[in-house]
């Protein structure tokens, strides 16, 4: 059949070839010109030509033009419907694909869906998680006896996996008589992405001939959970004669990065160079991540600089720039991070969630509210404010800056809250002293079955410690045991601290003695706990045991043991420990250490020694130290020294009402009535101090 036109006489096949060529070479002006001529000649009404016009517009990514042509068609066949449904699915508009498929079923046309249509709709169902429609299509496939269509069955299998229906996927696969390598790889990859590695490995070993895709799926699955088995499979793949590729190397480097295997990472780097994959964006990005996360930031910078000096177009390789930005953030090279951040921003490249996440982490590192708000503005304009990862880091940023109101506002707007959002808000509330709010959020997490980790539990235990809430602390301890966190060092240390601060030192000691491995923080916790609960000799013993174990005490450890000596009046022991700080352990005493010693000496009546220690201090004494000396004067009737101390206190803290209250009490106790009356007159002018309040658990 031919059509005669005023501009040219051609047959329909040649017209179709011309239209498909316009789509292939991306020539929209020429394609629309052809369309215009076809309309003038009346050929566009032919269903064959109309279908090819729709295909051309789809290839040109002009879906709205394709849909307009589709809607104007008087007659459509299954090819017409399938072309549009496939187009919507492949172009990321699955809801419109499903809508059009349902419209076809509702229409009175004699056309019935075929295998191609079912494949397109099943893909759309997988994208949006519409397993109900997927099951209905599955029934139609069975009723129409299309089970032998391998491509269609692979798509059905993929749909169930994407929707998380692994039992249905498993049943289809077991009944799949014509399963090919794509079928095996689909189900193996699905199990790997879900973290079901045992089942994935079982299927992998049953696969007749695993190919590179199969191996890479298993390696990627183990890499995603930070398992060393990823490297084990990389070695097996290499030994089996299969060539490692641009998918294998990033997964292997990611595993080295996760567990800190620098030596192995360097070996893989060498293999990458020999294999010629050093120019692969994903491999380069993973290599930079590996070196940065293994604290070899200089090597990461070297690799990045070698790439950046030859490739100035950031849009071509944003992943590599993001990896370098992340490396700066992890290693707290904050100036470099801000400079790179600005360079990426000024490039005009379209930013992704990974960029915004790292930009916000820079703001967290430097706690810069102004920069944080500027980045937040970019996040909003970029449309990522309600992104799960970006939104969670935003909440963490505001919570760390003490802006709890904005943090809560973001938290309530975020549709999907991950552990970063919850933990950021809980820790933010705890740091701001909003302890009940922090504990209430933790309860919400438990009631909503949100997964908690050992770090959140540790933070909540600190809240219980601050509230002196033994009951709540015991409930959290029970949760630790239930969730399997009772052996985590960070959790055990927080439990010991909680029991110590709640007065249950025996429980704290029992936990400490049951620990197979103890770090400096844990030893310090039990030393401080013993000191706070009137067990100074045990605190000193633990201090010496810690040193004997080969661990080096830090400033907090010394403060804990000196406080224990102070409470018990152990002057000689305290002097020995204090004098060992610098020569034996290389630690300069801080003001708090001097306060402990001054207070201890003063309480013991060694005021001359205390005066000498104050005079020898490398910094000016504060109100606490002079206040301690004042109390010592009151106890040991040192009236001459009181006047000297009073002068220092009034010179440094003359506007503090509490100073005058302290002086009043000492003057009254020592019978210095003239001084007392003058101080009371000054107190009246300054105003009285309000009574304090304390927590008590009922």
C-alpha positions in Angstrom: 0.0 0.0 0.0 1.4 3.5 -0.9 0.3 7.0 -0.3 0.7 9.8 -2.9 1.5 13.2 -1.4 2.3 16.6 -2.8 5.9 16.5 -1.3 7.0 12.9 -2.0 5.7 9.5 -2.7 7.1 6.9 -0.3 5.9 3.6 1.2 5.0 3.2 4.9 8.1 1.2 5.8 10.4 3.9 4.6 8.5 6.5 6.5 8.8 4.3 9.6 12.6 3.9 9.1 13.0 7.7 8.7 11.0 8.3 11.9 13.1 5.7 13.9 16.3 7.3 12.6 15.2 10.7 13.9 14.8 9.1 17.3 18.1 7.3 17.2 20.2 10.4 16.2 18.2 12.7 18.5 16.9 15.0 15.7 13.6 16.5 17.2 13.3 19.3 14.6 13.5 16.9 11.7 11.2 14.4 13.4 8.6 17.1 14.0 9.0 18.3 10.4 8.2 14.8 9.2 5.2 14.7 11.6 3.9 17.9 10.1 4.2 16.7 6.6 2.4 13.4 7.5 -0.5 15.4 9.0 -0.8 17.4 5.9 -0.8 14.3 3.7 -3.2 12.5 6.0 -0.9 9.5 6.5 -0.7 10.1 10.3 -4.1 8.4 10.7 -2.5 5.1 9.8 -2.0 3.1 13.0 1.4 1.8 11.9 2.7 5.3 11.2 1.1 6.7 14.4 2.9 4.0 16.5 6.2 4.8 14.9 5.6 8.5 15.6 5.0 7.7 19.2 8.2 5.6 19.3 10.1 8.5 17.8 8.8 10.9 20.5 9.6 8.4 23.2 13.2 8.0 21.9 13.5 11.8 21.9 12.3 11.8 25.6 9.3 14.0 24.5 6.8 11.9 26.5 4.2 14.7 26.6 4.2 14.9 22.8 3.9 11.1 22.6 1.0 11.1 25.0 -0.8 13.9 23.1 -0.5 11.9 19.9 -1.7 8.8 21.8 -4.8 10.6 23.1 -5.7 11.9 19.7 -5.6 8.5 18.1 -9.0 7.1 17.1 -7.8 3.5 16.8 -5.1 1.9 18.9 -3.7 -1.6 19.0 -1.7 -3.5 21.6 1.5 -2.0 20.2 0.2 1.5 20.8 -0.7 0.8 24.4 2.5 -1.2 25.1 4.8 1.5 23.6 3.3 4.2 25.9 3.3 2.0 29.1 6.9 0.9 28.4 7.9 4.5 27.8 6.4 5.7 31.2 8.1 2.8 33.0 11.5 3.3 31.4 11.4 7.0 31.9 10.7 6.8 35.7 7.0 7.5 35.6 5.7 4.1 36.8 2.4 5.5 38.2 1.4 6.8 34.8 2.4 3.4 33.3 0.1 1.5 35.7 -2.7 4.1 35.1 -2.5 3.6 31.4 -2.5 -0.2 31.7 -5.7 -0.1 33.8 -7.2 2.3 31.3 -6.6 -0.3 28.5 -8.3 -3.0 30.6 -11.3 -0.7 31.1 -11.6 0.3 27.5 -13.9 -1.5 25.1 -11.2 -2.3 22.7 -10.8 -5.9 21.5 -7.0 -5.6 22.1 -5.7 -7.8 24.9 -2.4 -7.3 26.8 0.5 -9.5 25.7 3.8 -10.6 27.2 5.5 -7.3 26.4 2.7 -5.3 28.0 2.8 -7.5 31.2 6.6 -7.1 31.4 6.3 -3.3 31.2 3.6 -3.1 33.9 5.4 -5.6 36.2 8.5 -3.4 36.1 6.3 -0.4 37.1 4.8 -2.4 39.9 8.3 -3.3 41.1 9.3 0.4 41.1 6.3 1.5 43.2 5.9 -1.7 45.3 2.4 -2.5 44.0 2.5 -6.2 44.7 -1.3 -6.5 44.5 -1.5 -5.5 40.9 1.6 -7.7 40.3 -0.2 -10.7 41.7 -3.2 -10.1 39.4 -0.9 -9.9 36.4 0.7 -13.2 37.6 -2.7 -14.8 37.5 -3.3 -13.6 34.0 0.1 -15.0 32.9 -0.9 -18.4 34.3 -4.4 -18.3 32.7 -2.9 -17.3 29.4 -0.2 -20.0 29.7 2.7 -17.6 29.3 4.9 -19.3 31.9 7.4 -20.5 29.3 8.2 -16.9 28.3 11.6 -16.7 30.1 11.9 -12.9 29.8 8.4 -12.4 31.2 9.0 -14.8 34.1 12.3 -13.1 34.9 10.4 -9.7 35.1 7.8 -11.3 37.4 10.5 -12.7 39.6 12.2 -9.3 39.8 8.9 -7.6 40.6 8.3 -9.9 43.6 11.9 -9.3 44.8 11.6 -5.5 44.5 8.3 -5.6 46.4 10.0 -7.6 49.2 7.9 -10.7 48.7 10.8 -13.2 48.8 8.5 -16.2 49.5 6.6 -15.6 46.3 9.9 -15.0 44.4 11.3 -18.3 45.8 8.3 -20.3 44.7 8.4 -18.9 41.2 12.1 -19.6 40.9 11.7 -23.2 42.1 9.0 -23.8 39.5 10.9 -22.0 36.8 11.7 -24.8 34.3 13.5 -22.5 31.8 15.5 -20.5 34.3 18.6 -18.9 32.7 21.6 -17.0 34.1 19.4 -13.8 34.3 16.9 -15.7 36.5 19.6 -16.9 38.9 21.3 -13.5 39.0 18.0 -11.8 39.7 17.1 -13.8 42.7 20.7 -13.9 44.0 21.0 -10.1 43.7 17.6 -9.6 45.4 18.6 -11.7 48.4 22.0 -9.9 48.6 20.3 -6.4 48.5 18.0 -7.5 51.3 21.0 -8.7 53.4 19.9 -12.4 53.2 23.4 -13.5 52.5 23.1 -17.1 53.7 20.3 -17.8 51.2 22.1 -15.9 48.5 25.3 -17.9 48.9 23.3 -21.1 49.0 21.8 -20.2 45.6 25.1 -19.1 44.3 26.7 -22.5 45.0 23.8 -24.2 43.3 24.0 -22.1 40.1 25.2 -24.2 37.2 27.7 -21.6 35.9 28.1 -18.4 37.9 29.2 -15.5 35.8 30.8 -12.1 36.7 27.4 -10.7 37.6 26.7 -13.5 40.1 30.1 -13.1 41.7 29.8 -9.3 41.9 26.3 -9.6 43.5 27.6 -11.8 46.3 30.7 -9.5 46.8 28.5 -6.4 46.8 26.1 -8.0 49.3 28.9 -8.8 51.8 30.5 -5.4 51.2 27.2 -3.6 52.1 27.2 -5.2 55.5 31.0 -4.7 56.0 31.8 -8.4 56.0 35.3 -9.7 55.3 33.7 -12.4 53.2 33.5 -9.9 50.4 37.3 -10.1 50.1 37.1 -13.9 50.4 34.9 -14.1 47.4 37.1 -11.6 45.5 40.0 -13.9 46.0 37.9 -17.0 44.9 36.7 -15.1 41.8 40.3 -14.2 40.9 41.5 -17.8 41.5 38.6 -19.1 39.4 40.0 -17.3 36.4 37.2 -14.6 36.2 38.4 -11.1 35.4 37.8 -8.6 38.2 36.1 -5.5 36.8 34.8 -2.0 37.6 32.1 -3.5 39.8 34.4 -5.9 41.7 37.1 -3.3 42.7 34.8 -0.7 44.3 33.2 -3.4 46.5 36.6 -4.8 47.5 37.8 -1.3 48.4 34.6 -0.5 50.2 35.2 -3.5 52.5 38.8 -2.5 53.2 37.5 1.0 54.0 34.9 -0.3 56.4 37.2 -2.5 58.4 40.4 -0.4 58.1 42.4 -2.9 56.0 44.9 -0.5 54.6 47.5 -3.1 53.5 44.8 -5.1 51.6 43.5 -1.9 50.1 46.9 -1.0 48.8 47.3 -4.4 47.2 43.9 -3.9 45.4 45.1 -0.4 44.3 48.1 -2.1 42.7 45.9 -4.7 41.0 43.6 -1.9 39.7 46.6 -0.1 38.1 47.8 -3.4 36.4 44.2 -4.1 35.2 43.7 -0.7 33.6 40.7 0.2 35.7 42.2 3.3 37.3 40.2 5.6 35.1 36.9 4.1 36.3 35.0 6.8 38.2 33.5 4.3 40.7 36.9 2.6 41.3 38.6 6.0 41.8 35.9 7.1 44.1 36.1 3.9 46.2 39.9 4.2 46.3 39.7 7.8 47.7 37.2 6.6 50.3 39.4 3.7 51.3 42.5 5.8 51.9 40.6 8.6 53.7 38.8 6.1 56.0 42.1 4.4 56.8 43.5 7.8 57.9 45.8 8.0 54.8 44.3 11.4 53.8 47.5 12.4 52.0 47.3 9.5 49.6 43.6 10.2 49.0 44.5 13.8 48.1 47.3 12.6 45.8 44.9 10.3 43.8 42.2 13.1 43.7 44.7 15.8 42.6 46.0 13.5 39.8 42.5 13.1 38.5 41.3 16.7 39.0 44.2 18.3 37.2 43.2 16.5 34.0 39.4 16.6 34.5 38.1 20.0 35.5 34.5 19.2 34.6 32.9 18.2 37.9 29.6 17.3 36.3 31.3 14.3 34.6 32.5 12.8 37.9 30.6 14.2 40.9 31.1 10.9 42.8 34.9 11.4 42.9 34.6 15.0 44.2 32.0 13.8 46.8 34.4 11.1 48.0 37.2 13.6 48.4 34.8 15.9 50.3 33.8 13.0 52.5 37.5 12.2 53.1 38.1 15.7 54.3 35.0 15.5 56.6 36.0 12.2 58.1 39.6 13.4 58.8 38.3 16.8 60.0 40.3 18.7 57.5 37.6 21.4 57.8 39.3 24.2 55.8 40.0 21.9 52.9 36.4 20.6 53.1 34.9 24.1 53.0 37.1 25.1 50.0 36.1 22.0 48.1 32.5 22.5 49.0 32.6 26.0 47.5 34.4 24.7 44.4 31.6 22.2 43.8 28.9 24.7 44.5 30.4 27.3 42.1 30.8 24.7 39.3 27.0 24.8 38.8 26.8 21.0 38.8 23.5 19.4 39.8 24.0 18.3 43.4 22.9 15.0 44.9 22.0 13.8 48.4 25.6 12.6 49.0 26.9 16.2 48.4 24.4 17.8 50.7 25.0 15.1 53.4 28.8 15.9 53.4 28.2 19.6 53.3 26.0 19.4 56.4 28.7 17.2 58.1 31.2 19.9 57.5 28.9 22.3 59.4 28.6 19.8 62.2 32.4 19.5 62.4 32.9 23.3 62.8 29.5 23.9 64.5 29.0 27.0 62.2 25.3 28.1 62.5 25.6 30.6 59.7 27.1 28.2 57.2 24.6 25.5 58.4 21.7 27.7 57.5 23.1 28.6 54.1 23.6 24.9 53.3 20.0 24.2 54.6 18.8 26.8 52.1 20.6 24.9 49.3 19.1 21.7 50.6 15.6 23.2 50.4 16.0 24.6 46.9 17.5 21.3 45.8 14.5 19.5 47.0 16.3 17.3 49.5 15.1 18.6 52.9 12.7 15.6 53.3 15.3 13.1 52.0 15.8 10.4 54.7 19.6 10.8 54.9 19.9 14.5 54.4 16.9 15.4 56.6 18.4 13.2 59.4 21.8 15.0 59.3 20.0 18.4 59.3 18.2 17.4 62.5 21.5 16.3 64.0 23.1 19.6 63.0 20.4 21.7 64.7 20.4 19.5 67.7 24.1 19.8 68.2 23.9 23.5 67.9 21.3 23.6 70.7 18.5 24.7 68.3 16.1 22.0 69.6 13.0 23.9 68.3 14.1 23.7 64.7 15.4 20.2 65.2 12.0 19.0 66.4 10.3 20.9 63.5 12.4 19.0 60.9 12.0 15.8 62.8 8.2 15.9 62.7 8.2 16.9 59.0 10.5 14.1 57.9 8.4 11.3 56.4 11.0 8.5 57.1 13.2 8.8 60.1 16.3 6.8 60.4 18.5 6.1 63.4 20.6 9.3 62.7 17.5 11.4 63.1 16.4 9.8 66.4 19.9 9.6 67.9 20.6 13.2 66.9 17.5 14.5 68.6 17.9 12.4 71.7 21.6 13.5 72.2 20.6 17.1 71.4 17.9 17.0 74.1 20.3 15.3 76.6 23.0 17.9 76.0 20.6 20.8 76.5 19.4 19.3 79.8 16.0 18.3 78.4 16.4 14.9 80.0 12.8 13.9 80.2 12.3 14.8 76.5 15.3 12.6 75.6 13.9 9.6 77.5 10.4 10.2 76.0 11.9 10.0 72.5 13.7 6.8 73.4 10.4 5.3 74.6 8.8 6.3 71.3 11.5 4.5 69.4 10.9 1.3 71.3 7.1 1.6 71.0 7.4 2.2 67.2 9.8 -0.8 66.9 12.6 1.5 65.5 15.9 -0.3 65.7 18.2 1.1 68.4 22.0 0.6 68.5 24.5 0.6 71.3 25.3 4.3 70.9 21.7 5.4 71.5 21.4 3.0 74.5 24.6 4.5 75.8 23.2 8.1 75.5 20.0 7.1 77.2 21.9 5.5 80.1 23.7 8.8 80.5 20.2 10.4 80.7 19.2 7.9 83.4 22.5 8.7 85.3 21.8 12.5 85.1 18.2 11.9 86.4 19.5 9.4 89.0 16.7 7.2 87.8 17.7 3.7 88.8 14.4 2.2 87.7 14.7 3.5 84.2 18.3 2.5 84.0 17.5 -1.1 85.0 14.8 -1.1 82.2 17.4 0.0 79.7 19.8 -2.6 81.0 17.2 -5.3 80.4 16.8 -4.0 76.9 20.6 -4.2 76.4 20.4 -7.9 77.3 17.4 -8.5 75.1 19.0 -6.8 72.0 22.5 -8.4 72.6 24.3 -5.2 73.5 25.3 -6.2 77.0 28.9 -7.1 75.9 29.5 -3.9 73.9 32.2 -1.8 75.6 30.4 1.5 75.1 27.2 0.1 76.6 29.0 -1.6 79.6 30.8 1.6 80.4 27.6 3.6 80.4 25.9 0.9 82.6 28.7 1.1 85.1 28.4 4.9 85.2 24.6 4.7 85.6 24.8 2.2 88.5 27.6 4.3 90.2 25.7 7.6 89.9 22.5 5.9 91.1 24.2 4.6 94.2 24.3 0.9 93.2 28.1 0.6 93.1 28.0 -3.2 93.7 26.1 -3.7 90.5 28.6 -1.4 88.7 31.5 -3.4 90.2 29.9 -6.7 89.1 29.6 -5.5 85.5 33.2 -4.2 85.5 34.7 -7.4 86.9 32.7 -9.5 84.3 34.2 -7.5 81.3 36.6 -9.6 79.2 38.3 -6.4 77.9 38.6 -3.0 79.5 39.6 0.2 77.9 40.7 3.5 79.5 37.1 4.9 79.6 35.9 1.8 81.4 38.7 1.9 84.0 38.0 5.6 84.5 34.3 5.0 85.0 34.8 2.5 87.8 37.5 4.6 89.5 35.1 7.7 89.4 32.2 5.5 90.6 34.1 4.1 93.6 35.2 7.6 94.5 31.6 8.9 94.3 30.3 6.0 96.4 32.7 6.3 99.3 35.1 3.5 98.1 38.3 5.5 97.9 40.7 2.6 98.6 39.1 0.6 95.8 39.4 3.6 93.5 43.1 3.9 94.2 43.6 0.1 93.8 41.8 0.1 90.4 44.0 3.1 89.4 47.2 1.1 90.1 45.7 -2.0 88.5 44.9 0.0 85.3 48.5 1.2 85.1 49.7 -2.3 85.8 47.6 -3.6 82.8 49.6 -1.4 80.5 47.0 1.2 79.9 47.8 4.9 80.2 45.5 7.0 82.4 44.2 10.2 81.0 43.3 13.6 82.7 39.8 12.3 83.6 41.2 9.2 85.3 43.5 11.3 87.5 40.6 13.6 88.3 38.5 10.6 89.4 41.2 9.1 91.7 42.1 12.5 93.2 38.5 13.2 93.9 38.3 9.8 95.7 41.3 10.8 97.8 39.7 14.2 98.5 36.5 12.7 99.8 38.4 10.3 102.1 41.1 12.8 103.2 44.0 10.7 101.9 46.6 13.4 101.6 49.7 11.3 101.1 48.2 9.1 98.4 46.8 12.1 96.6 50.2 13.9 96.7 51.9 10.8 95.2 49.4 10.4 92.4 49.3 14.2 91.7 53.1 14.4 91.5 53.2 11.5 89.1 51.1 13.1 86.4 53.7 14.9 84.4 56.9 12.9 85.1 55.4 9.4 84.8 52.5 10.0 82.4 53.3 13.2 80.5 50.1 14.9 81.5 49.9 18.6 82.6 47.6 19.0 85.6 44.5 21.1 84.8 42.7 23.6 87.1 40.4 20.8 88.3 43.3 18.7 89.5 44.7 21.6 91.4 41.2 22.2 92.9 41.1 18.7 94.2 44.5 19.0 95.8 43.8 22.5 97.3 40.5 21.3 98.7 42.1 18.1 100.2 45.0 20.0 101.8 42.7 22.7 103.1 40.3 20.2 104.7 43.3 18.4 106.3 44.5 21.7 107.8 47.6 21.9 105.5 46.8 25.5 104.6 50.4 26.5 104.0 50.9 23.7 101.6 47.7 24.7 99.9 48.9 28.3 99.6 52.2 27.2 98.1 50.4 25.0 95.6 48.1 27.9 94.5 51.2 30.2 94.2 52.9 27.6 92.0 49.9 27.1 89.7 50.6 27.9 86.0 47.3 29.8 85.8 45.1 32.1 87.9 43.0 30.4 90.6 39.3 30.7 90.1 36.3 31.1 92.5 36.2 27.4 93.3 39.8 27.2 94.5 39.4 30.4 96.7 36.1 29.1 97.9 37.7 25.9 99.0 40.4 27.7 100.9 37.7 29.9 102.5 35.9 26.8 103.8 39.2 25.5 105.1 39.8 28.7 107.0 36.4 28.4 108.7 37.1 24.8 109.7 40.6 25.5 111.1 40.0 29.0 112.5 42.4 30.8 110.1 41.1 34.4 110.6 44.2 36.1 109.1 44.0 34.1 105.9 40.3 34.8 105.5 40.9 38.5 104.7 43.4 37.7 102.0 41.1 35.2 100.4 38.2 37.6 100.6 40.2 40.2 98.7 40.9 37.7 95.9 37.3 36.6 95.7 35.9 40.2 95.6 38.5 41.2 93.0 37.7 38.4 90.6 33.9 37.8 91.3 32.7 41.0 93.0 29.3 40.9 91.2 28.5 37.3 92.1 25.9 37.2 95.0 27.0 33.7 96.0 30.5 35.0 97.0 28.9 37.3 99.6 26.7 34.4 101.0 29.9 32.3 101.3 31.8 35.1 103.1 28.8 35.8 105.4 28.8 32.2 106.5 32.5 32.1 107.2 32.5 35.5 109.0 29.6 34.3 111.2 31.3 31.1 112.0 34.6 32.9 113.0 32.8 35.7 114.9 34.0 38.4 112.5 30.9 40.6 113.1 32.1 43.8 111.6 33.0 42.1 108.3 29.7 40.3 108.4 27.6 43.4 108.6 29.4 45.0 105.7 28.9 41.9 103.6 25.2 41.8 104.4 24.7 45.4 103.3 26.3 44.5 100.0 24.1 41.5 99.6 21.0 43.6 99.9 22.2 45.8 97.1 23.0 42.9 94.8 19.9 40.8 95.5 19.5 37.4 97.1 20.4 34.1 95.5 17.4 31.9 94.7 17.1 28.5 96.3 18.4 25.6 94.2 16.4 22.5 93.2 17.5 18.8 92.9 16.0 15.8 91.1 14.6 13.0 93.2 13.0 9.8 91.8 9.7 8.8 93.3 
